[in-house]
Amino acid sequence: MGQVSRIWRESEHRYRLTGRRCGNCGRTYFPPRDVCPVCHRESIGKMEPLELSGDGEIVSFTVVHEAPPAFQRQKPYILAVIRLDEGPCLTGQIVDCDPGDVQIGSRVRSVFRRISQEGESGIIHYGYKFTLM
C-alpha cells in the first residue's frame, strides 16, 4: 500500500468501523453517537466504543447507471443499504462482483478501499466498501 499519511496512521478510527453501544439500552450506533436517541439523558457517559465486525446483510440495493462526474469511471456500480450483524444500517458500495450477483439478503463483508484522490498527487481518501461473502 506504500507510505500511509500520518493523519491516517495515527487516527484511532481510521481503517476500522467503529460505533458506540448504549450502556443503558444496549442499542448500537454507526456512526458513533455521544448520546443515545432513545435513552437521551440516561445514556450520557454510558456510550461505549465498539469495533464493528463489518459483516452484514443487504437490505436493499440499486445499480447506478447514470453517475455524478466523480464516479463516471465506476459505472455501473452498486449501492446498498446494509444491516450490520451488530444492528446498525448503513449505505455502502458493493464491489468486486457483477450487479446480477447481488440480491436482497446476500451476506457482505466490509473492506477498506480508495474512495477518491485530490488531483494526480493529492490526498487519497479511503473508506469502507463491501464485498459479497
C-alpha positions as CSV (number, residue, x, y, z in Angstrom):
1,M,0.0,0.0,0.0
2,G,3.0,2.3,0.3
3,Q,3.6,5.1,2.7
4,V,0.4,5.9,4.6
5,S,-0.1,9.5,5.6
6,R,0.5,10.2,9.3
7,I,-3.0,11.5,9.9
8,W,-4.5,8.2,8.7
9,R,-2.0,6.0,10.6
10,E,-2.5,7.8,14.0
11,S,-6.2,8.4,14.0
12,E,-8.0,5.9,16.2
13,H,-11.0,5.3,13.9
14,R,-9.2,5.1,10.5
15,Y,-9.3,1.7,8.7
16,R,-11.9,0.4,11.2
17,L,-15.7,0.5,11.5
18,T,-16.2,1.8,15.0
19,G,-19.5,2.6,16.6
20,R,-20.9,3.0,20.0
21,R,-23.2,0.9,22.2
22,C,-25.5,2.4,24.7
23,G,-24.7,1.1,28.1
24,N,-28.3,1.8,29.2
25,C,-30.4,0.1,26.5
26,G,-27.8,-1.9,24.5
27,R,-28.5,-0.4,21.1
28,T,-25.6,0.0,18.7
29,Y,-25.0,3.1,16.5
30,F,-22.9,3.9,13.5
31,P,-21.6,6.4,13.0
32,P,-20.8,6.8,16.7
33,R,-23.1,9.0,18.9
34,D,-22.4,10.7,22.1
35,V,-26.0,10.4,23.3
36,C,-28.5,7.5,22.6
37,P,-31.5,9.0,20.8
38,V,-33.7,6.5,22.7
39,C,-32.4,6.9,26.2
40,H,-31.4,10.5,26.0
41,R,-30.1,11.8,29.3
42,E,-29.8,8.3,30.8
43,S,-27.1,7.4,28.2
44,I,-24.8,10.3,29.0
45,G,-21.4,8.9,30.0
46,K,-22.6,5.4,29.1
47,M,-21.9,5.2,25.4
48,E,-19.3,2.6,25.0
49,P,-16.9,2.4,22.0
50,L,-17.5,-0.7,19.9
51,E,-15.5,-2.1,16.9
52,L,-18.0,-3.4,14.4
53,S,-17.3,-6.7,12.6
54,G,-18.1,-5.2,9.2
55,D,-20.2,-8.3,8.4
56,G,-23.9,-7.8,7.4
57,E,-26.7,-8.4,5.1
58,I,-28.1,-6.4,2.1
59,V,-31.5,-5.0,3.0
60,S,-31.9,-3.0,-0.3
61,F,-29.8,-2.1,-3.3
62,T,-29.7,-0.3,-6.6
63,V,-27.5,-0.3,-9.6
64,V,-26.4,3.2,-10.6
65,H,-26.1,3.7,-14.4
66,E,-26.1,7.5,-14.5
67,A,-23.3,8.6,-12.2
68,P,-22.1,12.0,-11.0
69,P,-18.9,13.2,-12.7
70,A,-16.6,11.9,-9.9
71,F,-18.0,8.4,-10.4
72,Q,-18.2,8.2,-14.2
73,R,-15.4,5.6,-14.5
74,Q,-17.0,3.3,-11.9
75,K,-20.5,2.9,-13.6
76,P,-22.4,0.8,-13.4
77,Y,-21.9,0.5,-9.6
78,I,-24.0,-1.0,-6.8
79,L,-25.1,1.0,-3.8
80,A,-26.7,-1.0,-0.9
81,V,-28.3,-0.5,2.5
82,I,-26.6,-3.0,4.7
83,R,-27.7,-4.1,8.2
84,L,-24.6,-4.9,10.1
85,D,-24.6,-8.0,12.4
86,E,-24.4,-5.7,15.4
87,G,-27.7,-3.9,14.3
88,P,-26.9,-0.5,12.6
89,C,-27.8,0.1,8.9
90,L,-25.5,2.0,6.7
91,T,-25.1,2.7,3.0
92,G,-22.2,1.3,1.1
93,Q,-20.9,0.4,-2.3
94,I,-20.8,-3.3,-3.3
95,V,-17.6,-4.1,-5.2
96,D,-15.7,-6.9,-6.9
97,C,-18.9,-8.6,-8.3
98,D,-21.3,-8.3,-11.2
99,P,-24.6,-6.4,-10.5
100,G,-26.5,-9.6,-11.3
101,D,-24.8,-11.4,-8.4
102,V,-26.3,-9.1,-5.8
103,Q,-29.6,-10.0,-4.0
104,I,-31.5,-8.8,-1.0
105,G,-30.4,-11.0,1.8
106,S,-26.9,-11.5,0.4
107,R,-24.2,-11.6,3.1
108,V,-21.4,-9.0,2.8
109,R,-18.1,-8.1,4.5
110,S,-16.6,-4.6,4.7
111,V,-13.3,-3.8,3.0
112,F,-11.3,-0.6,3.0
113,R,-10.6,0.9,-0.4
114,R,-9.6,4.1,-2.0
115,I,-12.6,6.4,-2.4
116,S,-11.1,9.3,-4.2
117,Q,-7.9,11.3,-4.8
118,E,-7.5,15.1,-4.9
119,G,-5.6,15.6,-8.2
120,E,-2.7,13.5,-9.5
121,S,-0.5,13.9,-6.4
122,G,-3.1,15.0,-3.9
123,I,-4.6,13.5,-0.8
124,I,-6.0,10.0,-1.1
125,H,-9.3,9.3,0.7
126,Y,-10.0,5.8,2.0
127,G,-13.3,4.4,3.3
128,Y,-15.4,1.3,3.6
129,K,-17.0,-0.6,0.7
130,F,-18.4,-4.1,0.8
131,T,-17.8,-7.4,-1.0
132,L,-20.1,-10.5,-1.2
133,M,-19.2,-13.3,1.2
